[in-house]
Amino acid sequence: MSQARGASQTAVLVAAYRARASAATNPVCNDPWAQGLAGDAGVALTHRWDEHAPDMELWVGLRTRYIDDCVVRAIDAGIRQVVMLGAGLDTRAARLARPGVRFFEVDQPASQADKRDRLSKLDGYPVDAATFVPCDFEHDDFVALLCDAGLDRAAPACLVWEGVVYYLAEEAARSTFQRVATELDSRSLLVFDYLSSNMAKSSDRLRDEDRAMKGIIEELGEPMRYGIDDPTPLMFESGYRLLRTVSFDELALQYTGTYERKRFFRFQAIGLASASDEGLAW
Ligand SMILES: C[S@@+](CC[C@H](N)C(=O)[O-])C[C@H]1O[C@@H](n2cnc3c(N)ncnc32)[C@H](O)[C@@H]1O
């Protein structure tokens, strides 16, 4: 098993933003468990970010909503396995549960232990809704561990890789993309978000606000390491045959009916990919 790491603080930060986005007027997402999971300490973390990244609450809300919609559509289309890679404080296993659909949560052991502790303090959360699969993408074989936990490789799965890719070493991220495409059922779907390399790596061209935001993430002990500027060649080389990408502005337009030029949130986007061109019948 992997080297010992502490529980993820960025997972707490994201859950806190999800809580705020869920409580907003005209919310774009609805995660009723997020506030209890993040706690007041998590919400306090977001206040530091607000100074530098005022659109983060909206981005996290839109990201959650879009990925929720992808998972629901995948289930409606017949997929019966949902895998959260780097699950953090994700609650889709509780929120999107459907008879006959299995949810797997893959994450570092320390993050999972922290999640179990937080879940145990929530009244009514269905803790058995997901199968926990402790795994470090940089050291462990996530495919073998998932199969040991009951994933059926001969059936399609919907894999969610939300808020994780940029925290990994490039080699681990590339290998994970490739293994999802080549070792799981080719009709599987992968939905992931990614950052530009300018943002992920240190760069003189960053705005002061972006540099400050990166600094806070580094202080939390989870520096951003891997950026993707054009996912198409990467996905082609990794074995995918279908890719759709969507930007913050496009999601904001779709789910809020707004566009604001001053929202400087153009360095992060979401990709939806499949190794089969039949993978996205919808
Ligand atoms: C920003 S959090 C996102 C959590 C969740 N997906 C969400 O969107 O709420 C990043 C997650 O990636 C996980 N993670 C980071 N590096 C990892 C690694 N090498 N192996 C497994 N999980 C990792 C962390 O433990 C954490 O749960």
The ligand as an SDF file (V2000), in Angstrom:
LIG
                    3D

 27 29  0  0  0  0  0  0  0  0999 V2000
   -9.8870   18.5020   -4.2780 C   0  0  0  0  0  0  0  0  0  0  0  0
  -10.2110   16.9340   -3.5790 S   0  0  0  0  0  0  0  0  0  0  0  0
  -11.6140   16.4840   -4.5830 C   0  0  0  0  0  0  0  0  0  0  0  0
  -12.5040   15.4970   -3.8950 C   0  0  0  0  0  0  0  0  0  0  0  0
  -13.7890   15.1470   -4.6220 C   0  0  0  0  0  0  0  0  0  0  0  0
  -13.5430   14.4670   -5.8610 N   0  0  0  0  0  0  0  0  0  0  0  0
  -14.6440   16.3510   -4.8360 C   0  0  0  0  0  0  0  0  0  0  0  0
  -14.6780   16.8830   -5.9450 O   0  0  0  0  0  0  0  0  0  0  0  0
  -15.2660   16.7850   -3.8710 O   0  0  0  0  0  0  0  0  0  0  0  0
   -8.9030   15.9180   -4.1830 C   0  0  0  0  0  0  0  0  0  0  0  0
   -9.0490   14.4570   -3.8150 C   0  0  0  0  0  0  0  0  0  0  0  0
   -8.0460   13.7170   -4.5340 O   0  0  0  0  0  0  0  0  0  0  0  0
   -7.5120   12.7610   -3.6680 C   0  0  0  0  0  0  0  0  0  0  0  0
   -6.1540   12.4470   -4.1440 N   0  0  0  0  0  0  0  0  0  0  0  0
   -5.1320   13.3040   -4.3690 C   0  0  0  0  0  0  0  0  0  0  0  0
   -4.0300   12.6350   -4.7400 N   0  0  0  0  0  0  0  0  0  0  0  0
   -4.3760   11.3150   -4.7580 C   0  0  0  0  0  0  0  0  0  0  0  0
   -3.6780   10.1250   -5.0460 C   0  0  0  0  0  0  0  0  0  0  0  0
   -2.3930   10.1470   -5.3840 N   0  0  0  0  0  0  0  0  0  0  0  0
   -4.3470    8.9520   -4.9580 N   0  0  0  0  0  0  0  0  0  0  0  0
   -5.6670    8.9080   -4.5960 C   0  0  0  0  0  0  0  0  0  0  0  0
   -6.3740   10.0140   -4.3140 N   0  0  0  0  0  0  0  0  0  0  0  0
   -5.7400   11.1980   -4.3910 C   0  0  0  0  0  0  0  0  0  0  0  0
   -7.4950   13.4290   -2.3040 C   0  0  0  0  0  0  0  0  0  0  0  0
   -7.3920   12.4930   -1.2390 O   0  0  0  0  0  0  0  0  0  0  0  0
   -8.8330   14.1630   -2.3400 C   0  0  0  0  0  0  0  0  0  0  0  0
   -9.8730   13.3710   -1.8460 O   0  0  0  0  0  0  0  0  0  0  0  0
  1  2  1  0
  2  3  1  0
  2 10  1  0
  3  4  1  0
  4  5  1  0
  5  6  1  0
  5  7  1  0
  7  8  2  0
  7  9  1  0
 10 11  1  0
 11 12  1  0
 11 26  1  0
 12 13  1  0
 13 14  1  0
 13 24  1  0
 14 15  1  0
 14 23  1  0
 15 16  2  0
 16 17  1  0
 17 18  1  0
 17 23  2  0
 18 19  1  0
 18 20  2  0
 20 21  1  0
 21 22  2  0
 22 23  1  0
 24 25  1  0
 24 26  1  0
 26 27  1  0
M  CHG  2   2   1   9  -1
M  END
$$$$
